[in-house]
């Protein structure tokens, strides 16, 4: 990237200028959390507080990331050394997400391998009709794996400078991601049990639901990268944001494979 500004610093590190957005974002996150608690406990104006928090959080994060994009794309702040640090940071973030899902899988295997007498000492619990793993779940597995192939191909096209193919790869990946979310929504609507149906419903919807949320976040991540490509932010050598999107999407793929095998297939035997 061409540096449009002149700097007198004699090192490769990025000394971040003072920014209000970390403070604003933390306040917005607090308002969102308080609003969510108020809404779930039926307090007055709980929904309004939650909506206000979500709007503030979205705006502050959007402006903060805009500043980061400006530093990387136009100010030339993201040197190779800075990029190395950002990669390490994103790897640590993905590891934290691994531990997040590890907790849900731990809960599932804890109750399914040694079901207590309160649920009849059987798994799935008596009265629960499980979803067939050979229907929508298997179709969604194919869709998510295919999206992993398309996003990887998109990255390779970008590295080689084939920008028309890169655009097509983005569109294929985004379409597959939206299709996955639509099918999972249909599955939730047609499911014969709900999140309130004991430990099975809780573990199923918490695990698949948070994975679905990560798919939505990943879809937004990739969509933003697509628009950045159209704006000329990415080159063959400098596209760190898209690299992170690819890493995140492969993480989502791997989690789904574990989820499908353990909860949908093994959990319904």
N, C-alpha and C positions, 0 to 999 in steps of 0.2 A: 504494500500500500504506500502511496506517495504521501509523505508528511507535508501537510499544508502549512504547518507552523514551524517556527524556529525555536529550538530549545537550547539552552546553555548547559544542561545537565550532562555530566560526563560518565553516566552509568546507564544500564539498560532497564532499570527498574521504573515502574510507574508509581510516582508519588501522587496519590489520589487527592484531588482538591476537595475542600470542605463541601459537603452536600447535605441538604435537609432531608433527603428521601429516606435514609435509614430510620430516622426518628418518626417521620410521617407514616412510613409503612408499619412500624411497630404500633403506633397509635391506632391505625386503621385495623390492624390484626386484632388488637384488644377490643375495639368496638365490634368487630365481626364475631369474636368469641362470646362476648357478653350478649350480643343480640341473638346468637344461636341458642344460648342457654335460656334466655328470656322466652324465645319463641317455643322451644321444646317444653317449657314449663307453663306455657299459656299466660305469661305476663302481658300486661297491657303494653301496646306498641312494640312488642317483641319482634314482630315481622318487619316493622319499619326500621328498627335499630339494626337488624340483621341486613336488610337491604342497603341501608346507608353504609354500613361497614364494608360490604362487598363492593359497592361503587367506589368508595374511598380507596380500598385496597387495590382494585383494578387500575384506578387512575394513577396512584403513586408508583405501583410496580411498572406500569407502562412508561411513565415519564423517566423513572430510574433507568430502565433498560434502554430507553432512547438515548440517555446520556452515555451509557456504556457503548452503544453502537457508534455514537459520534466520536468517542475517544478512540475506538478501534479503527473505524473506517476513514475518518477525515483528519484526525489529529495524529495518527500514527503512533499511538501510545502502546499498542500491543506488540511489543518486540518479541523475538523468539523466546527470550527468557521469561517475559510476562506470560506468553502463551503456555510455556511449560508449567508455570505455577497455576494457571487457570485449569489446565488439564488435570493436575494433581487434585485441585479442589473439587472438580466435577467427579473424579473417581471416588473421592471420599463421600461426596453427596450420594452417589449411586450405592456405595456400601451402606450408608445410613438407611437408604430405602430397602436394601436387602434385609437388614435387621428388622425394619418395620414389618415387612411381610413375614419374616421368620416368626414373629410373635403370633400372627394369625394361624400359620401352619402348625405351630406348637400347640395352640389351643385346640385345633381340629384333631390332631393326632392324640392329644392327651385324652379327649373325651371319646374318641372312636376306638382306640386300641384297648381301653379299659373302661367301658361304659358302666356308670354307676347304677345301683338298684333303683334310683329315682326315675331313671328313664327306661327301666325294664331290663337292664343289663344286656341290652342288644344294640347294635348299630346297623342301619339307621334306627332311631327310636320308633317304637310302636305307633302306628297311625300316620307316619310320614311316608308319602309317596314321592320317591326321588325322581329327578329328571333323567331321562334317557341320555347317556353320553354319546349316542350314535346319531342324534338329531342336530339341533342348532349348535350345541357345544362342539361337535366334531367339525361342522361347517365353519364355525368361527375359528377353530384351530387352523384349518387350511387358509382361511382369509388372513389371519395374523401372520402366519409363516410366509405367505405370498407377499404380504406388505413388507416383511423383513427383507425379502429378496429384492423388491422394487426399490426400497430406500437405499440398499447397498449398491445396486446398479446406478442409482441416481448419483451417489457419491463418486463412483468411478467415472461416470460421464463428466461430472464437474471437474475432477482432477485432470482429465484428458482434454478439457476444453470444448466438449461437445454440448453446447448450451441448449440447443433445441431438444436433444434427447434428455437433457437434465430437466427441462421444464415438463416434458411428458412424464418422466419418472416421478416428479413431485405430484403431478395430478393423479397418477395411478395410485400412489401411496395414500394420498389424502382421501381418495374415493374409497379405497379398501378400509381405511380407518373409520370412516363414517358408516360404511356398511356394517362393520363389526359392532359399533355402538348401537345401530338401529336394530340389529338382530338380538343383541343382549337386552335391549329395552323390551322387545317383543317377548323374549323369554321370561322376563320378570313379570310382565302382564299376565302371561298364561301359566305361570308356575302354580302348582297346587298347594303351596305353603308360603308363608310370609316370614318376615324377620322376627315376628313375635311368637313363632311356633317353636318355642324351647331352644335348646342348645344347638340343634341342627340348623334351624332357621337363622340363628344369630351368627354362627360360624360361616355358614354359606354366604349370606348376604354381606357380611362384613368383609370377607375375603374377596369375593367376586365384585362387590360394589366398589371397594377401594381400587381394585385392578381396573375396573371400568373408568373410574375417575382418572387414573393415570393414563389410560388410553386417550381420554378427552384432552388431558393436558399435553400429551405427546402430539395429538392431532393439531392443537393450537401451535405448539412449538414448530412443527414441520410447516404449517401454513404460514407462519411469520417468516420462516426461512425462505419460503417460495416467493413471498412479496419482496423480501430483501434481495433475492436473486434478480427479480424484475427491475429493481431500483439500481442494480449494478453494484451492490455491496460486496459480492463474492467474486473472487478470482480463483484461478487454479491453485495458487499458492496460499491464499489467505481466506479461509472460510471456517473459522473455528466454531462459530455458532451452529453451523450445519453439522459439523463433526459431533458436537454435543447432542444434537437432536438425533443423530443416527445411533450414538451410544445409548441414549435414553430409550429409543424405540426397541433396540435389541434387548435391553433389560426387561421391557414390558413383554416381549416375546417369550423370554425364558421363564418369567414368572407365570405366564399363562400355561406353558407346558407343564410346570409343576402343579399348577392349579387343576388343569384338566385331568392329569393322571391321578392325582390324589383325591380330589373332591368329587369330580364328575364320574370318573371311571371306578376307581377303587372304593370310593365312598358309597357307591350305589350297588355294590355286589351283595 
